[in-house]
Amino acid sequence: MQNQKNKPTEKVILTLIIIVGLVGGYFYYSSVASIEQSIILKPVIGKDLEQFKNISLDFSIFDKIGFKELKIFGESPVRAGQEGKTDLFAPF
């Protein structure tokens, strides 16, 4: 007799949880989407890129003895091997 009284209450609680989850998900998604759009749609101004005009890269690390002593272990390029398990239910 106790179970029959709890069933309508359980359905109402489950429905409320689902509704709260959907509403919360909507608000979370809409706030994240608006933040992403503001980041993506921000115009790039040429003045911002001028700071990268005089970049110089230091390749002197390739001249060090430690880098030259590096060795390749294994196969290069890597050859593809058998992938995964055989299908037990496949026809012969």
ROVO-432653 format. One record per residue: residue in three letters; x, y, z of N, C-alpha, C, CB in turn. Coordinates in steps of 0.1 Angstrom, whole numbers, plus 2048, in hexadecimal, padded with zeros to 3 digits. Glycine has a CB too. Layout:
<atoms>
ALAXYZXYZXYZXYZ/...
</atoms>
This chain:
<atoms>
MET8087F480080080080080980D8007F780080C/GLN81480C80681D81780782381B7FA828814811/ASN8268117F182C8137E482381A7DB8308057DE/GLN8168187DB80D81E7D380C82D7D57FF8187D4/LYS80D8327E280D8407E581A8477E180B8417F4/ASN8258407E18328467DE8348487CE83D83E7E3/LYS82D8407C682F8407B882C84E7B28278367B1/PRO8218547B581E8627AF82886C7B48108667B3/THR82C86B7C08368747C68448727BF8378727D5/GLU8478667BD8548637B68548697A88578547B6/LYS8498677A184886C79384987C79383B86878D/VAL84388279D84489179D8528957A083A8967A8/ILE85888F7AA8668927AD86F8907A186B88A7B9/LEU86E88579A87688178F87488C783873873789/THR86789078186489A77786A8A777B85589B776/LEU86A8AB7888708B878C87F8B778A86D8BA79B/ILE8868AC78D8948AB78B8988AC77D89989D791/ILE8908A67748938A77668918B576188989E75E/ILE8868BC7658848CA76188F8D37668768CF766/VAL8938D277389D8DA7788AA8D777089F8D7787/GLY8AD8CB76D8B98C87658B98CE7578BB8B9764/LEU8AE8CD7518AC8D37438AE8E374489F8D073D/VAL8A78E974E8A98F774F8B78FB75389F8FD75A/GLY8BD8F475C8CB8F77608D48F57548CF8EE76B/GLY8D28EA74C8DA8E87408D98F37368D78DB73A/TYR8CD8F87348CA90272B8D290F72F8BB90572A/PHE8D191373B8D791F7408E791D73F8D392274E/TYR8EC9117438FA90F7428FF9107348FE901748/TYR8F890972B8FC90971D8FB9177168F38FF715/SER8F091E71A8EF92C7148F99357198E1931717/SER8FE93472590893D72A91693972490993C73A/VAL91892C72392592871D92592B70E92791871E/ALA91A92A70791A92D6F991C93C6F790C9296F3/SER9169447009189536FE92795770190F95B707/ILE92D95070A93B95370D94494F70194094C71A/GLU9419436FC94993E6F09479476E49459306EC/GLN93B94C6E29389556D693F9626D89299576D5/SER9409676E49479746E69569726E494497A6F4/ILE95B9676E796A9646E596C9626D696E9586ED/ILE96495A6D09669576C29649636B995D94B6BD/LEU95A96B6BB9569766B395E9836B59479786B4/LYS9679826BF96F98E6C29789916B597898C6CE/PRO97799D6B097F9A06A498D9A16A797A9AE69E/VAL99599D69E9A499E69F9A99AA6999AB991699/ILE9AF9B36A09B49BF69C9C39BE6989B29CB6A6/GLY9C79C468D9D59C36899DF9C86939D79CB67C/LYS9DB9D169C9E59D66A69E89CB6B09DE9E26AD/ASP9DF9C16B29E29B76BB9EC9AD6B69D59AF6BE/LEU9ED9AC6A99F79A36A3A049A96A09F199E695/GLUA069B66A2A139BC6A0A1D9B86AAA119CB6A0/GLNA199B36B6A229AF6C0A2A9A26BCA1B9AD6CD/PHEA2499B6B2A2B98F6AEA349916A1A209846AA/LYSA3599D69DA3D9A1691A4B99D692A3B9B068E/ASNA519A069EA6099E69FA639926A8A669AA6A6/ILEA5C9876A6A5F97B6AEA6B9746A8A529716AE/SERA7496F6B0A7F9676ABA7F95A6B3A8D96F6AC/LEUA8194F6ACA819426B3A9093E6B4A799386AA/ASPA929376C0AA09336C3AA19246C0AA49366D2/PHEAA89206B5AAA9126B2AB790C6B6AA99116A2/SERABD9136C0ACA90E6C4ACA9016CCAD19196CD/ILEABE8FD6D1ABC8F06D8AC08E56CFAAE8EF6DD/PHEABD8E66C2AC08DB6B8ACF8D96B6ABA8DE6AB/ASPAD78E36BAAE68E26B9AEC8DC6C5AEC8F06B6/LYSAE58DA6D0AEB8D46DCAEE8C56DBAE28D66E8/ILEAF88C06E2AFC8B26E1AF18A96E6B098B06E9/GLYAEA8AD6F0ADF8A46F5AD48A26EBAD98AB702/PHEAD18AB6E3AC78A96D9ACC8A06CEAC28B76D3/LYSAD98A26CAADE89A6BFAE088B6C3AEC8A06BB/GLUAE18886D0AE287B6D5AD58736D7AEA87B6E2/LEUACA87A6D4ABD8736D5ABC8686CBAB287D6D4/LYSAB785D6CFAB58516C6AA784E6C4ABD8456CC/ILEAA48486B9A968436B6A958356BAA938456A7/PHEA8B8326C2A898246C7A7C81F6C0A888236D6/GLYA7C8136BBA7080D6B5A708106A6A648136BB/GLUA6580E6A0A63810692A5F81F68FA5980768C/SERA65824684A61831680A61831671A6C83C685/PROA5683366BA48836670A42829676A3F83C666/VALA3982B67FA32820686A2A81867CA2A825692/ARGA2B80B67BA23803673A167FF67AA2B7F766E/ALAA0B7FE6739FF7FA6799FF7EB67C9F37FE670/GLY9FA7E86889FA7D968B9EB7D568CA007D7699/GLN9E97C96929DC7C46949D47CD69E9DC7B5698/GLU9C87D069A9C17DA6A39B57D26A99BB7E569A/GLY9B57D36B69AA7CE6BE9A97BE6BE99D7D36B9/LYS99E7BA6C499C7AB6C59947A66B99947A86D2/THR9967996B698E7936AB9807926B09947856A7/ASP9777936A69687926A99647836AA96079969E/LEU9607806B695D7726B995076E6B295B76F6C8/PHE9477776AF93A7746A993A77669993077D6AF/ALA94677969494677B68594576E67E954782681/PRO93F76E67293E76166B94C75D66693476265F/PHE94D75066495A74B66095E74F65295A73C661/
</atoms>
